[in-house]
Amino acid sequence: MEPLYAHSRNRAGRRHPLVDHLRRTAELAAAFAAPFGGAELAQAAGLLHDLGKASPAFQSYLLEAERGLGPSHGPDHKAAGAVLAAQLGLDPLALLVQGHHGGLRDRSDAAVWLRTHLRSEEVRRTMENLPAELDQLLRFDPPSVPNLDRREAELFLRMLFSALVDADFLDTEAHFAPETAAERARPMPGPAQLLERLEDHLRRLEAGVPLTPVNRARAEIHAACLAAAELPPGLFRLAVPTGGGKTLAGMAFALKHALEHGMRRVIVAVPFTSVTEQTADVHRKCGDPIPCSSTTAPWTRRTCPIPGGACGCGSPPRTGRRRSWSRPPSSSSRACSAVPPPGPGSCTTSPAR
């Protein structure tokens, strides 16, 4: 049997073996989901997500795409994995697999879609003709689905979905753009190191300015934020006029709060692209550099990691811009430190501008 591939040739002329992509996506997704107790389910989703690429139709599409022939989007490759998830009693994973490129759909719409594909002849033939290595990879014990209330289940599934989508995109990127993947793998400083850099930066700023009433107020705001960071996790609000130093004071709170309570991430969410860039620039000036990335998730759309889009990843083709920006329906400015384990994390926020 001919080898099965997940993606077309990269710049080095190598195709991406399907088994390797499923295995690596599963490993990454499990690592991303481990902090909130979803490792086994995320691993299963990673193994299932691109199973439909084993179909002869999809393999023919990849070969045609390499020759510049055929459509820019291949045949459906989500149904086989979603159907197998349902057959294994993992209906929530069927929802994730079905939406891993186009986004999560309404449960009722997804159920109708799944019932249609349960009778698909194409899916049946794909499942019956899997090569031995791929068939063995899929022989795992189905993980248990946690018993959660409706709100917990909603957040848990979205977290699993995020783990799957990121893992899929990152492994695809590693195939087509290994230099970018290597840059992502650089060790990043933790909250303690970042807080130290921030405090050093503030001390340098204070050393060169007179103690005016405004600067005295900024120092008091900063001290209040550091004191509040020692409080138990919850919701916090920082109401300070323009010029009061909210960006740095809010980041000091977030980093110290993360450090005090064993949190792993600080997420800064601001409403517009221009404000995002301004905030990121302030943070980068505090160290070498404070790692931050500009995004408008969940409104940001993943695009194909190579121009043209005919790589087999299933995402929309990338055009001139790496991200598709749009204004969210509502906005707020918050710095968020997310508590990871176990289950859906809690969130502590403070305004940051």
C-alpha positions as CSV (number, residue, x, y, z in Angstrom):
1,M,0.0,0.0,0.0
2,E,1.2,3.5,-0.9
3,P,2.2,5.7,2.1
4,L,-0.5,8.1,3.3
5,Y,0.2,11.8,3.8
6,A,-1.3,14.6,5.8
7,H,0.3,17.4,3.8
8,S,2.0,18.1,0.5
9,R,5.7,18.6,0.0
10,N,7.4,21.3,1.9
11,R,10.3,23.4,0.6
12,A,12.7,20.6,1.3
13,G,10.6,18.3,-1.0
14,R,9.3,16.1,1.9
15,R,5.7,15.1,2.3
16,H,4.2,14.9,5.8
17,P,3.3,11.3,6.7
18,L,-0.3,11.0,8.1
19,V,0.7,8.7,11.0
20,D,3.4,11.1,12.1
21,H,1.0,14.1,12.0
22,L,-1.7,12.3,13.9
23,R,0.8,11.1,16.6
24,R,2.5,14.5,17.0
25,T,-0.8,16.4,17.1
26,A,-2.1,14.0,19.8
27,E,1.1,14.5,21.8
28,L,0.9,18.3,21.6
29,A,-2.8,18.4,22.3
30,A,-2.4,16.2,25.4
31,A,0.4,18.4,26.7
32,F,-1.7,21.5,26.2
33,A,-4.8,20.0,27.9
34,A,-3.0,18.3,30.8
35,P,-3.2,21.4,33.1
36,F,-7.0,21.3,33.1
37,G,-7.4,17.6,33.3
38,G,-8.1,16.9,29.6
39,A,-4.9,15.2,28.4
40,E,-6.5,11.8,27.5
41,L,-9.4,13.3,25.6
42,A,-7.2,15.8,23.8
43,Q,-4.8,13.0,22.8
44,A,-7.8,11.0,21.4
45,A,-9.0,14.0,19.5
46,G,-5.5,14.5,18.0
47,L,-5.4,10.9,16.8
48,L,-8.8,11.2,15.2
49,H,-8.9,14.7,13.8
50,D,-7.4,14.1,10.3
51,L,-8.3,10.4,9.9
52,G,-10.3,11.2,6.8
53,K,-7.1,12.1,5.0
54,A,-6.5,8.4,4.6
55,S,-9.2,8.3,1.9
56,P,-8.1,7.7,-1.7
57,A,-9.9,10.9,-2.7
58,F,-7.9,13.1,-0.3
59,Q,-4.6,11.4,-1.2
60,S,-5.3,12.1,-4.9
61,Y,-6.1,15.7,-4.1
62,L,-2.7,16.2,-2.4
63,L,-0.8,14.8,-5.4
64,E,-2.8,17.1,-7.7
65,A,-2.2,20.1,-5.5
66,E,1.6,19.5,-5.8
67,R,1.2,19.7,-9.6
68,G,-0.9,22.9,-9.3
69,L,-4.0,21.1,-10.4
70,G,-7.4,20.6,-8.8
71,P,-9.3,22.8,-6.3
72,S,-7.6,24.9,-3.5
73,H,-9.6,22.9,-0.9
74,G,-9.6,19.1,-0.7
75,P,-12.5,16.7,-0.1
76,D,-13.9,16.4,3.5
77,H,-11.4,14.8,5.8
78,K,-13.2,15.3,9.1
79,A,-16.1,12.9,8.8
80,A,-14.1,9.6,9.3
81,G,-12.6,10.8,12.6
82,A,-15.9,12.2,13.8
83,V,-17.7,9.0,13.0
84,L,-15.1,6.9,14.8
85,A,-15.3,9.2,17.8
86,A,-19.1,8.6,17.9
87,Q,-18.6,4.9,17.6
88,L,-16.2,4.9,20.5
89,G,-18.8,6.7,22.6
90,L,-16.9,10.0,22.5
91,D,-19.6,12.2,21.0
92,P,-18.0,15.4,22.4
93,L,-14.8,14.6,20.4
94,A,-16.9,14.2,17.3
95,L,-18.0,17.8,17.7
96,L,-14.4,18.9,18.0
97,V,-13.1,16.9,15.1
98,Q,-16.0,18.1,12.9
99,G,-15.1,21.8,13.7
100,H,-11.3,21.7,13.9
101,H,-11.0,23.8,10.7
102,G,-14.3,25.7,10.4
103,G,-15.1,26.2,14.0
104,L,-17.4,24.6,16.5
105,R,-21.0,24.3,15.3
106,D,-24.2,24.2,17.1
107,R,-24.8,20.8,18.7
108,S,-28.0,20.1,16.8
109,D,-26.4,21.1,13.5
110,A,-23.4,18.9,14.2
111,A,-25.7,16.0,15.2
112,V,-27.5,16.2,11.8
113,W,-24.1,16.4,10.0
114,L,-22.8,13.4,11.9
115,R,-25.9,11.2,11.3
116,T,-25.5,11.9,7.6
117,H,-21.9,10.8,7.6
118,L,-22.5,7.7,9.7
119,R,-24.1,6.3,6.5
120,S,-21.3,7.5,4.3
121,E,-19.9,4.9,1.9
122,E,-16.7,6.9,1.6
123,V,-16.2,6.8,5.3
124,R,-16.9,3.1,5.4
125,R,-14.3,2.3,2.7
126,T,-11.7,4.5,4.4
127,M,-12.1,2.8,7.7
128,E,-12.0,-0.7,6.1
129,N,-8.8,0.0,4.2
130,L,-6.6,1.6,6.8
131,P,-2.9,0.5,6.7
132,A,-1.7,-1.6,9.6
133,E,0.3,1.2,11.2
134,L,-2.6,3.6,11.2
135,D,-5.0,1.0,12.3
136,Q,-2.7,0.2,15.3
137,L,-2.4,3.8,16.2
138,L,-6.2,4.1,16.5
139,R,-6.5,1.0,18.8
140,F,-6.6,3.0,22.1
141,D,-8.9,2.6,25.1
142,P,-11.5,5.4,24.9
143,P,-11.0,7.9,27.7
144,S,-13.9,8.7,30.0
145,V,-15.8,11.9,29.5
146,P,-16.0,13.8,32.8
147,N,-19.5,14.4,34.4
148,L,-19.8,18.2,34.3
149,D,-22.6,20.6,34.6
150,R,-23.6,22.5,31.5
151,R,-21.4,25.6,32.0
152,E,-18.4,23.5,33.0
153,A,-18.9,21.2,30.0
154,E,-19.1,24.2,27.7
155,L,-15.8,25.7,28.9
156,F,-14.1,22.2,29.1
157,L,-15.0,21.5,25.4
158,R,-13.8,24.8,24.3
159,M,-10.5,24.3,26.1
160,L,-10.1,20.9,24.5
161,F,-10.9,22.4,21.1
162,S,-8.3,25.1,21.6
163,A,-5.7,22.4,22.5
164,L,-6.6,20.4,19.4
165,V,-6.6,23.3,17.0
166,D,-3.3,24.7,18.3
167,A,-1.6,21.3,18.2
168,D,-2.8,20.7,14.6
169,F,-1.6,24.1,13.4
170,L,1.7,23.9,15.1
171,D,2.6,20.5,13.7
172,T,1.5,21.6,10.3
173,E,3.7,24.7,10.7
174,A,6.6,22.5,11.8
175,H,6.3,20.7,8.4
176,F,6.0,23.8,6.2
177,A,8.0,26.4,8.2
178,P,10.4,24.6,10.6
179,E,12.4,27.8,11.2
180,T,9.3,29.4,12.7
181,A,8.6,26.3,14.7
182,A,12.1,26.4,16.1
183,E,11.6,30.1,17.1
184,R,8.5,29.1,19.1
185,A,10.5,26.4,20.9
186,R,12.8,29.0,22.6
187,P,12.6,28.8,26.4
188,M,10.4,31.6,27.8
189,P,10.9,33.3,31.1
190,G,8.4,32.6,33.9
191,P,6.4,35.0,36.0
192,A,9.3,35.5,38.6
193,Q,11.8,36.5,35.9
194,L,9.4,38.7,34.1
195,L,8.3,40.5,37.3
196,E,12.0,41.1,38.2
197,R,12.6,42.6,34.7
198,L,9.5,44.8,35.1
199,E,10.5,46.1,38.5
200,D,14.0,46.8,37.2
201,H,12.5,48.7,34.4
202,L,10.3,50.8,36.7
203,R,13.2,51.6,39.0
204,R,15.1,52.9,36.0
205,L,12.1,55.1,35.0
206,E,11.7,56.4,38.5
207,A,15.4,57.3,38.9
208,G,15.2,59.8,36.0
209,V,12.1,61.7,36.9
210,P,11.2,64.3,39.6
211,L,8.7,63.3,42.4
212,T,5.8,65.2,41.0
213,P,2.2,64.7,42.3
214,V,1.5,62.6,39.2
215,N,4.5,60.4,39.7
216,R,3.7,60.0,43.4
217,A,0.2,58.9,42.4
218,R,1.6,56.4,39.9
219,A,3.9,54.9,42.6
220,E,1.0,54.6,45.0
221,I,-1.1,52.8,42.3
222,H,1.7,50.5,41.6
223,A,2.1,49.6,45.3
224,A,-1.6,49.1,45.6
225,C,-1.6,46.6,42.7
226,L,1.3,44.6,44.2
227,A,-0.5,44.5,47.5
228,A,-3.8,43.3,45.8
229,A,-1.8,40.6,44.0
230,E,-1.4,38.7,47.3
231,L,-5.2,38.4,47.7
232,P,-6.9,35.1,46.8
233,P,-7.8,34.6,43.2
234,G,-11.0,36.3,42.0
235,L,-12.2,39.3,40.0
236,F,-10.3,42.6,40.4
237,R,-10.9,46.0,39.0
238,L,-8.4,48.8,38.6
239,A,-10.1,52.2,37.9
240,V,-7.3,54.8,37.2
241,P,-7.4,57.9,34.9
242,T,-5.4,58.1,31.8
243,G,-1.7,58.7,32.6
244,G,-1.9,56.8,35.9
245,G,0.4,54.0,34.7
246,K,-2.3,51.3,34.3
247,T,-0.4,49.2,31.7
248,L,2.7,48.6,33.9
249,A,0.8,48.5,37.2
250,G,-1.7,46.0,35.8
251,M,1.1,43.9,34.5
252,A,2.9,44.0,37.8
253,F,-0.4,42.8,39.5
254,A,-0.8,40.0,37.0
255,L,2.7,38.7,37.2
256,K,2.9,38.8,41.0
257,H,-0.6,37.3,41.3
258,A,0.5,34.5,38.9
259,L,3.6,34.0,41.0
260,E,1.7,34.0,44.3
261,H,-0.9,31.4,43.2
262,G,1.1,29.1,40.9
263,M,-0.5,30.4,37.7
264,R,1.2,29.6,34.4
265,R,-0.1,32.3,32.0
266,V,-0.8,36.0,31.9
267,I,-3.2,36.9,29.0
268,V,-3.7,40.6,28.1
269,A,-6.8,41.3,26.2
270,V,-7.4,44.8,24.7
271,P,-10.1,45.9,22.3
272,F,-8.4,47.2,19.1
273,T,-5.4,46.4,17.0
274,S,-3.8,49.8,17.7
275,V,-4.2,49.5,21.4
276,T,-2.9,45.9,21.3
277,E,0.3,47.1,19.5
278,Q,0.8,50.0,21.9
279,T,0.4,47.7,24.9
280,A,2.7,45.1,23.5
281,D,5.3,47.8,22.8
282,V,5.2,49.0,26.4
283,H,5.7,45.4,27.6
284,R,8.6,44.7,25.3
285,K,10.4,47.7,26.6
286,C,10.4,46.2,30.1
287,G,12.7,43.3,29.2
288,D,14.6,41.4,26.5
289,P,11.8,41.1,25.6
290,I,8.7,40.3,27.6
291,P,7.1,37.7,25.3
292,C,3.8,38.7,24.0
293,S,1.9,38.1,20.8
294,S,-0.8,40.2,19.2
295,T,-4.1,38.4,18.5
296,T,-7.8,39.1,18.7
297,A,-8.9,35.5,19.7
298,P,-11.5,34.3,19.4
299,W,-12.1,36.5,16.4
300,T,-8.8,35.6,14.9
301,R,-9.0,33.1,12.1
302,R,-6.4,30.5,11.4
303,T,-5.1,30.5,7.9
304,C,-3.0,28.0,5.9
305,P,0.7,28.3,6.9
306,I,1.9,28.5,3.3
307,P,0.7,30.9,0.6
308,G,-1.9,29.5,-1.8
309,G,-3.5,27.1,0.7
310,A,-3.2,23.9,-1.3
311,C,-1.1,22.1,1.4
312,G,-3.8,19.8,2.7
313,C,-4.3,21.5,6.1
314,G,-7.9,22.4,5.4
315,S,-7.6,26.1,6.5
316,P,-8.4,29.0,4.3
317,P,-5.5,30.1,2.0
318,R,-3.2,32.7,3.4
319,T,-3.2,35.9,1.5
320,G,-1.2,39.1,2.1
321,R,-1.8,39.2,5.9
322,R,-1.1,36.5,8.4
323,R,-4.2,37.2,10.4
324,S,-7.8,38.3,9.6
325,W,-8.7,41.1,12.0
326,S,-12.2,42.1,12.9
327,R,-13.6,44.2,15.6
328,P,-15.2,42.2,18.4
329,P,-18.9,42.8,19.2
330,S,-17.9,44.1,22.7
331,S,-14.5,44.7,24.3
332,S,-12.8,45.2,27.6
333,S,-9.2,45.7,28.7
334,R,-8.0,43.0,31.0
335,A,-4.8,41.3,32.1
336,C,-5.7,37.8,33.0
337,S,-3.9,35.1,34.9
338,A,-5.5,31.8,34.3
339,V,-5.4,29.0,37.0
340,P,-4.8,25.7,35.2
341,P,-5.4,22.6,37.2
342,P,-7.7,20.8,37.7
343,G,-10.7,21.2,35.3
344,P,-11.7,24.5,33.8
345,G,-9.5,27.2,35.3
346,S,-10.6,30.3,37.2
347,C,-9.6,33.7,36.0
348,T,-8.3,36.8,37.8
349,T,-8.5,40.0,35.9
350,S,-7.3,43.6,36.2
351,P,-7.7,46.4,33.7
352,A,-4.6,47.1,31.6
353,R,-4.2,49.9,29.2
